[in-house]
Amino acid sequence: MHVKNILDPSRTFWGVRGKSKKRTLEHIAHYISKEVPSLDPIELFDNLLSREKLGSTGIGYGIAIPHCRISHCGQTLGSLIYLQNPVDFDAIDGNLVDLIFVLIVPKEATQKHLDLLGELATLFNDEPFRQRLRASKNPEQLYQAFIDDFIENAQDNASASG
């Protein structure tokens, strides 16, 4: 499974407010649970916050990848968020975070969880990709910028092997 397969336009949010890491995660949990009613916003928030207490999910370059496993989650879900104002996520480089990708996986999906985290980290390591996301002006543009990168890479890979 690839990251593009777990993101849906309905879970892409632009201009989300958050004054702190905790408040931002709380807002995100509520937004996601509105789109996925089987997820309890309090449980999701608690799981994301518990994971964050183990160590920051701020990977640098203004990016955070909060993630958790939930026992009654039937499928792997992703949510892409662009914050209205960057917040301190205790990122490894000290930069404030404005782009967040939340990853939620079923409890038993340990290897899938790790594989997707690796794919996300690689993806967000690309400066032009981050710039395209940050240039978006609404959730639709943010989603499209994210998905376009996969289409572009697939075309590059096909022409390189052909």
N, C-alpha and C positions, 0 to 999 in steps of 0.2 A: 504494500500500500504506500502511495506517495502522499505528500502533504496536500497537493492540489485536490485530492479526492476527499479530504476531510473538512475542507472549508466550503462554506455555503454563503451566498450573498446575504442571507438573513442573519448570519452571525459575523458580519463585517460592520464595524462601527467606526464612525469618524467624528471627531470633536468631543470625545468623552471627557468629562471633567473628573478631576481627582486631585485632592490637595496633598495626599500622602499615599504611600504604597498601600497601606491598609484600606483606606477609603476607595482607592482606585480598584483594588481587588473586589471590594464589596459591590461597587457599581457594576463591574464586569460580571460578577456572579449573577446579579439580578437581570442584566441584559440577556445573558445566555439562557437563564432559566425561563425567561419569557418566550424565547424561541424554541426551547426544548423543555416543555412542561414536565417531563419525567424527572428532571433534575431539580432538586430542592435548592433554592438559592443560599440558604444558610449552610447546608451541608457542603455545597460547592465552595462557598467562601471559606468555611472552616478547613477544608482539605487544601485549598490553595494557600491559605495562610500558614497551615502546619508545614507544608512543604517549604515555604519561604523561610520559616524559622530554622530550617536545617542549613540554609545557605541561600544567598541571593540568587535569583534566576536572571538577574541583569547580566547579560553576556558582553556588554560593551557596545560602543557606537550608538548609544541611545536605544538599545533593544533589550527587551526582557521576554523570556519564554516561561511564564508560570505554567506549571503542569501538575497534574495529580491523577491518581487512579481511583475510580469509584466502583464499588462492588455491583451496583445495579445499573451501571451504564452499559447499554446494549451494543454500542458501537463507538468507535473512536471519533471524537469531535474536535474541531479546531475553531478558533475565533480570532479574527484579526482586528486590532484596535489601534486607532491613531488618536492620541490624546490632544486635547485643546491646549493644555499647558504641560510641559514635561514635569515629571515628578522624580524624587530621589528614590531609587530602587536598590541602593547600596550596590551598584554595578561594579564589576571588577576594575573598570577604568575610571570610576568616579563620576562619569557623565550622567546627567539626568536622562530619564527614559521618556520617549514620546511614541515609540512603536512597540506594541505588545502582541505576541501570538500566544494564546492560551491553548494548551493541549490537554484534553480530557480523554482518558482511555479506560477500558474495562479493567477491573482489579487484576485479572489473570494475564493481561497482555504485557508482561514485563519486557520481552525482547522487542515487540512492536513499539513500545513506549521509547525504548532506548534508540531504536533505529530512526524513528521520527524526530526525536530530539537532535540527533546527529544531522539529519537532513535539514532541519530548520536552522541549526547553527551554521551550516555551510552556506545555505541560501542567504541568510542575513549578514554573512561576512562580506558579501559583494557590495561595494560602495555604489555602483550605478543602480543596482536593485533598490537599495535603501533610498536613493535620491528619487527614483520613480515613485516609490510609495509616498514619500514626503511631499511630492508635488501634487498629490491628489487633492481635490477640493470637496469631495463628498464620498459616502460609503461605496457608491457604484464605481467611481474612479479608483478607489483604493482596492476594491476587489479585482477589478479588471487589470490594474497594474500588477497585482500579485499573480493572477492567472496568466497574463501575457508572457511573463518570464518563462513559464513552463512551455508555452507554445513556441517561443523563440528558441529555447534550448533544445527542444525536440527537433525543430527544423535544422538547427546547426548540427546536431548529432546525426541526422539523416543525411545531410549533404557531406559530412565528413566521412561517413562510412560508404557513401555511394560513389 
